[in-house]
Amino acid sequence: MNRTVELLAPAKDGPTAQAAILCGADAVYIGAPRFGAREAAGNAVSTIRQVVEFAHEYYVRVYAALNTLLRDEELPAAERMIHQLHDAAIDGLIIQDLGLLELDLPPVPLIASTQMHNATPEKVQFLEQVGFSRVILARELTLEQIREIRNRTQIELECFIHGALCVGVSGQCYLSYALGGRSGNRGQCAQPCRRLYSLTDQAGNEIARDRHLLSLKDLCLADHLEELIDAGVTSFKIEGRLKDLPYVANTVGFYRRRLDGILAAKGLRRSSSGAVHLGFEPNLKKTFNRGFTDYGLTGRSGSIASMDTPKSLGEFVGIVVRVEGACFLLDRDCDLHNADGLCFFDAQRRLDGTIVNRVEGRKVYPQKMQGIHPGREIYRNFDYAFCRKFDGRAAERKIGLTMSLRDTSDGLIVSGVDEDGNRAETTIPDPQPAEKKDAARQTLVAQLTRLGNTIFECSNVQLETHDVYFVPASRLNAAKRELVERLLLTRRENRPRVAGGIQRNHAPYPEKHLTYLGNALNEKAKVFYRRHGVETIEPAAETGVDLSGQVVMTTRLCLRRELGLCNGHGAKTPGESMILIDEDGRRYPVRFRCGPCGMEILLEKR
């Protein structure tokens, strides 16, 4: 079976990208200098070029994210930037704005951002027809919906498997923009979904007060990777272009191990090269998490919300059984250390925290004792010893190499074949027969397998000579260096490349009429849509249209279900609407989408 599977990691900067690659990523995605959906995670083209050069040694791909909606005056700068990124040899460009397809773009593979709301077979078919190489699927899809898309398309499918979840469906959230002008579709989301809210019924009866009602747990599909492979997913994506290096390295290391076992059992291959040797034991609870959910991938499961806090809880370490002055006693043995960060919920269910000063068995001496009482559940949200492992190089990645030595009339030929079938060789002239042949043979094998700080490792040396030769260490080392240089050059020449680019045609867009949900912000986007059969196009929300009375967020989350008020999954009659109230007293009517399950949140009419 020739199919490959890709583990795709986020990178907020060059060092994080390098760590992700060393820990086993088959590809990384990184923010372009401007116009990325994480405005704070942009990188200079020179930085991206350095990432590309490092990644390509391992046949790891690099995708640049330029995935916001663009205003007319920004299109020329975006066009220039895309050419610069193509010159830097990126392997794909993640975009949202279809107006870009009306520009003079280089032949870079195009990846449809999840912000395009890639949720139906019809939408994905269209994107395939106009030249996209890959679509990033909407996070809200079920396995069955992914299978249906796969059955009706040939395009590569990329699926989020881990990280933070937007409560609003992909690309269709306007709450941040409606409140303060900071658009998520422009990379500026203020994350109003992580704020405190209260909930009342239409009569004003309070149902919930001052809770993070729209805050979701983090996605974790570690137990569903094989099902996703069988459903046709090509690339497994970790969210987190704003996350720190330990988070990215730990998460990549975890999924690398999990995927490798599955791929081996199914006879599939990863899409890059090199064996990974981790200097730490991956544990998803050791780095940022709000608790985990599969987000209903296989059908409705448990709670998907993190209503008590939008912050990281980390890992549970125990329950306080006694307080003694400057310390507290836990109900179980704990592997805590000085400088660990602890957190707990106080009497008002607000998250509080402290730092460990010292530990004596089950006794913990924190910096402060305020709020810690018997019965408190204690979590560790910062493991100092674990995170110290990432201060240096947390992993090594080595490409397998088989070396051989044979004698010819020109001398000894040292050749190498790497795990991808790339070959190189060099010659050691005038070798002399060894007097102590057994010792010389052992020395040759030992010397050839020592490849130092190169990207290669060799565990197989084949001696195919008619005699055993003595070769001074200096000459053998010089031959190895030359062999490695030639092999690296051959790898660069043979690196798999993917062509891509726009297919200009008149394939019909799945919709004839676009509302503000169509996100057509610039004139080029409108030209594109009209060429593909769209008859009416409303202005995008970011043009300043009045959103009062309009849906500003559609969610898979259902507060009725989360709060135990659901009429039953699949109910045909929607539950009575409710009112969401934020910390500033603003009110948002909430309509429930019973049947598919979810909500629509509206901006109150003025």
N, C-alpha and C positions, 0 to 999 in steps of 0.2 A: 504494500500500500504506500503511495507516494505522498499522501496528504501530510501537511505540516500544521502544527498548532503553535500559536504565538502567545507568549506572556508579555503583556505591555505595561510598562511602569511609568509613573509620573516623574517629572524632574523640574523642580523650581529653578535650578541653576546647574552649572557645570559639575561641581563636586557631587551633588545628589544624583545626577545622571550617571557619573562614573561609578558611584556606589551601587546603583541599581543594576548596572551592567555586570559588575563583578559578582553580584549576588544572584545573577541568573536571568535577568530580563532578556527577552528576545528582541525587544524594541522599547524605545522610550519616546514619550511625547513631551515637548517643551514649548513654552510660550515664545512667540515671535516678539520682536522689539515693541510692537504696538498691535492693537486690535485683537487681543486674546481675551477669552471669556474669563480669565483671571487677571484683571488689570495689573495687580501687584506682582505678577509672576512673569514679566517680560524679560527677555534676554537679548543682548546685542548679537548681531549676525556673526561677529567674530567668535563669541562664546559658542554659538550653535555650530559653527564650523569646527571648533576644537572637539565638541562632543561627537560630531559626525566622524571625525578622523579616528577618535578612540573607539567608537562603536563599530565602525566598519572592519576593524581588525578581527572582530569576532563574528562578522556577518550580522551584527545587530543593526536593526533599522532605526532611523530617527525621523519622527514626524513633527512638524512645526504646527502649532495651533494659531490660526489667524481666524478665529471663529466668533466674531461679533457681527452685529448689523452695522453697516457703514453708511455714513451720510455722503451725499454727492461729492462734497469738497474733499472727502477722505479717500475716494477711489484712486486718484493718481498716485498718492503715496503708498497705498496698499499694493497697487500694481508693481511699482518699483521694488517694494520690499519682497514681493513674491519672486521676482527675477533674482534678487540678491540671495534669497534662500535657496533657489534652484542652483545658483552658481556655487553655493556652499555644499551642494550634493545631498540635500535632504531627500528622504525616500518617500515622503508623502506630505500633503498639506491638508490640514483639517479646517474646513470652512463652514460657515452658516449662511452667508449672504449669497444668494443666487445671482445677484447683480455682477459678481466677480466673473461669472461665466460669459459675460458680454465684453470682457476686456481681452487684451492681447496677452494671454498667459503662456508661460513656458510649458513644455510637456511633462509637468509634474503630476504624479498620481494624486487624484482628489479624493478626500475622505469626508463624507457627509457627517457633520457634527450632530451629536444627540440633540443639540438645540434646534435642529430642523424638524424635530418631532417625527422620527422615523418609526412609525407605529403600525403601518398597514402594508400588506403586500403591494398594493397599488402604488403607494408612495415610493417604496423601495425599487419597484420595477421601473418607475419613471427615472429615478436617480441613476440607475444602471444604464438606461437608454441614452442619457445625456452626457455620459462619460465618467461618472464616479467609479472608482475602483473598489470602494468599501463604504459601508454605512455603519455608523455607530448606533446601535439599536436604542430605542427609548427604554429607560429603566423600568417602566411599568409593565412591560410585556411578560406574559406567562410562557412557559415552555411550549405549550400548544400553539400559541401565537407565533413564536419563533420558528417552530417547525413549519407552519403554514407559509411564512415568508421564505424559508429555505426552499420549500417545494416549488415555489413559483418564481424563483430568481436564481442567478448564478453568481452574483456579486459576493465579495467577501463580507462576512458579518462579524462585527465587533460588539462585544457584550461586556458591560460593567459587571465585575464579580466582587468588588470589595471597595469600601470607603463610604464617605458621607453621601447622604441621599437628599435631593431637593424634594420638598413636600409637593411642590407644584409640578405638574407633568412637564416633561422636557420641552423647553423653548416656549412655553405658554404661560409663564408667570409674569405678571405686571404689577404685583403689589409693591415692590420696592420702588419702582418708577412712579407709581401713583402717589406714594406717600412723600417722597422727597426728591424725585427726579433722577434717582440712581437706578439705571436699568440693568437687570441681569443679562439681557440680550446685548448689552454694551459692555459687559465685563465689570460692572460696578455695583453688583447686588449688595444691599445693606443688610441682608439676612433678617428681614422682619419675622421670618418663620421661627427664629430662635428666641423671640421675645416672650414676655409674659402676657397671657390673655385670660379673660374670664368668659364664661358662656352662660347665656340665659335662654329661656324659651320665649315665645312671642308675648307671653303675659308678663315677662320681666322676672320670672322666678329663676333664681340663681342655681345653676347646675354644677358649675366648676368655677373656682376663683383663684386668680393669680397662679396659673400653671402654664408651663410651656406647651400649650395645647397643639401647636403645629410642628414641634420639633420631633424629628424621626430618629430612630436608632440608626446605626451604621449598617450598610449592606455587607453580608458575608455569605458567599455561595460556595464555600470550600467543600461542602458535602454534595454539591450538584454539578461538579465539573464534568464528570463522565456523561451525565444526561445532556449537558449543554453541547459537548462534543458530538454526541449522537444526534442532537437536534440541528447540527450544521454550523455551529459557531466556529469561526476561524481564529479570532483573537480575543484573549481574556484580559480585560482592562482593570487596572487598579486606579481608583480615583485618588487625587491628592497633589495637585500642582502647587499647593500652598503648604504642604506638610514638610516636616523637617527630615533630615537625612536618616536618623535612626528609624523613624516610622517607615520610610520607603524601603530601606535595606531589610528590615525585619519582615515586612509584608511580602516583599519579593522573594526572600529566602524561604518563607513558609510555603508560598504557592509554587515555587520552583520544585521543591521536594514533593509536594502533593501531585503536581502535574506529571513529573517524571515517572512516578509509579504507574499512573494511569496510561501514559503514552507507551510505556514498555509493555504493559499488559495488552494493549490494543494494537500493537505493531505500528504505531504512528511515530513521527519524528517532530522534534522541536525545530523551529525555523532559524536557529542560529547555532554557533559552534562553541565548544569548550565545556569542560567539566568544572563544576563549581565546588569549592572547598570553603565552607563557612567557618568563621571563627567565633560563632555564637550559635545558640540553640534557638531557632525561631519560635516565637510565642506571640500570637496576635493580641493577647491581653496585656502585654508588656508596654505597648505603645498606644497612642491615642485611640480611644473607642468610646462610644456612647452605649455600649451593649450592641448586640447583633440581631439582625433579622434577615430572612431570605426574601422579604418583601413580596411574599405570596407567589413566588415563581411557580410552584407546583399546585397552587390553590391557596385559599385562605388558611393562614396558620395562626400563630399567637399574636400578641400585641406587636405593633410596628413602631409605636411612638415612645419617645423618651421625654415624658411630660414633666419629670421632676427636675431635670437639668439638661441644658444643651452642651454641657462640658463633659470632659472625659472622666469617667469613673475609674478606669483602669481595672485592676484585679482585686477581687474580694480576698481579704486576709484574715478576717475573724470578727468575733463579737466581743465587746468589752464586758467582762464579768465583774471587775472591781476597779475602783479608782483609789490610788494611794498617793496623795500629795502631788508630787511632780511626775507621777507615772500612772499608767493604766495596765491592767492585766487582761490578755486575750484568752479566749476559750480554747485555743489550739496553738500548736507550735507554729512559728512564723519565721520565714526567711527574710526578715527585715534587716536593713543596714543603716548606718549613719548617712544622713543626707537624702534618704528616701522621702518622697512626698506622699502624704496621707490625705485622704478626704473622707467626709462623712456628712450625713444630713442632720441638721440641727432640729430642734423641736418644731420649728415652723416649716420643715422640709426644704430648707435652703441649704445649698451645698457650702460647706466650710472646709477648711483644711489646715494642715500644719506640716512641720518637717521633723523627721526623726533625729534626735541628738545622740541617743545611744540605746542599745537593746541588751537586756539581760534575760535570756531565756524567753519566757512569754511576757516579760515586763518590758514595756516600751516607754521611753522617756522622750516626749516631744518638746518642741520649742514652746508650745503653749498648750494648756489643758482646757481652755475655754470651750464649752460645748460638748466635751467628752464626758459621757455618763454611762453607767451600766446599761447594757442593752443596745448601745450604739453599734451599728455595722460599720466596720472600718475597711476602706479600700486603699490600695496603693496606686496612685496615678502617676508616679514617677519612680522608676527603679534605677537608682543612681549607678549601681554596679553594672547593670545590664547596658545602660546607655553609654557608660565609659568604654565599652567594647567597640564603639563606633568612632572613637576619637582618632584612631589610626585607620589602617586598611582592614576592614571587617571581613573581607573574603578575598580569595584568589580564584582566578578563572584561567584554566589552562587548556589549550587545544592539543588533542592527542596527536602524537607523531610516532611513526614507525621509521627507524633508521636502519640502513644496511651499509655494509662495507664489502667491496669486491675489488680484486686486483686486475689491472689491465696492463698493457705495454706502456701506457702513459703514467702509471702510478696507481695509487689507491683511490677509488671512487667512493666518496661518501655521499649517500643519497638519502632523501627523506620524503615521506608521503604523509600528509596530514589527514585528519579524519574526514575532510571533505574531498579527498582525492587529489589535492594539489601536490605537485612534485617539483623537486629541485635537487641539484647535485653540485658537487665541487670536487676538485682533484688534489690529492696530496702527492707531489712528485717524489720519485726516488726513495721509496721506503726501504728500510733495511730489515732483513729477516731477524727475528728475535732469537736471542740465545736461550732465554727462559720463557718458553712458549706459553705455559699455563699462566704464569704471572702476567705476561704481556697481554694475553687474551682477556683476563679479568680487568686489567687496567684499561684496555680499549673500551670494553663495555661500560665500565664505571664512568670513564671520561665522557663518552658519547651521551650518556643519559643525564649528565649535569648540564642543564640548559639555563641555570641561573634565573635572572629577572626577565627572561623572554616570556612571550605569551604561550610558549609550547612546553609540553612535558612528554617525555619519552620513557616508556616502560618496556619497549620491545626493540632490541638491537639484533639484527641478523648478520652474522659474520659469514660471508660467502667467498672468502679468499682461499687460495690453494695452499697458502702458507700463513704463518702467524708472524706479524711484523711489529717491530718496535717503532713507535712514532713519538717524538718528544712532545711533551704536554703543550709547549708553546705553538707548535705547528698544528696539533690537533685542535686546540682552542681557536686558532685562526681559521681553520677549516669550518668549525662549527659556526663561528660568527658569519662567515661568508654564506654558508648554507642557510642560516636563518634569514639573512638579508634577502637572498634570492627567493626563498620561500614566501616571505612577506610580500615581495613584489608580485610573485605569481598569484598569491591570494587576492591582492588588489585587482589584478587583471581579470581574475575569474569570479569576482564577487557577483552573486546574483543581483540583477537589476530589474526593476519593474517599470515598464513604460506606462504612461498615462496621459491624460489630457482631455480637453473638451470635445464632445461630439455634437457639432451644431446641426440641429435637425428641428423637426416640428412635432416631435412626440407629444401627444396630448397630456397635459397635466391632469391629475385625478379630479381636480375641482374646477368648476367654471366661475365660481364667485368667491373672492377672498375678502374676509373681514379683516379687522385689525390683527386677528390671530395669524394672518398670513405673513406678518412681519416684513412687508415691502416698504423699506425705509427710503430707498433711493430710486431715481428714474431708471437706472440700468436694470434694477430688479423688476420694475414694471414692464420694461421692454421685453425682458426674458419671459415673464409670465404671459404677456399678450402673444408672443410668438408661439407659445405652447398652448394656446387656446383659451386662456382665462379671459372672461368677458368683462367682469367688473372687479376693481381692486380698491378696497378702502385703504386710507392711510394707516401706516403703522402707529402703534401707541406712542412711540418715541417722537412722533411729529408734533405732539402736544394736544392730541385729540382729548375731548372730555370723556373720561372713563366713569363718571358717576353713573351708578345704576348698571354698570357693566361687570361681567365676570373678570376678575383680575387674577384668579388662581383656580385651577381645577386640580383636584387631588385624588390620589388613590386612598389616602387616609380617610376614615370615616369616624368622626367623633362619637357618633351614636354607638358604634361598635366598640370603640376603645373604652367608653364609659359605661358599657353594659346596658345600653338603651336601645339596642338594635331590634327591629321587628322580625329579624330572621334573614339569613343570607338568601338572596334571590327574591326578596319581597317585591311584589309588583307595584305596590302603592308606596310612593316615597314618604318617608317620615316627615313630620311637621318641621318646617324650617325653624332655624334658631338664629340667635344673634351673638356674634363674636365681638368682644370689646377689648381693645388694646390698653396698654398702660397709660396712654394719653386720653382715654375716653372715647376714641373713635370707634364707631360701630360698623360692623360688617354683616349684612344678611348672609346666612349660610343655607344653601339648598342641598338636599341629599340626593345622591344618584343611586337609588336602590336598584338592585338587579346587578349591574356591573360593579356596584359598591364604590363609593367615593363621595366627594362633595364639590360644590361650586361655591366659591367665596366671592361676594360682590362688593364693590365700592358703594357705600351708601349714597342714595340720591341727594343732591343738594336742595 
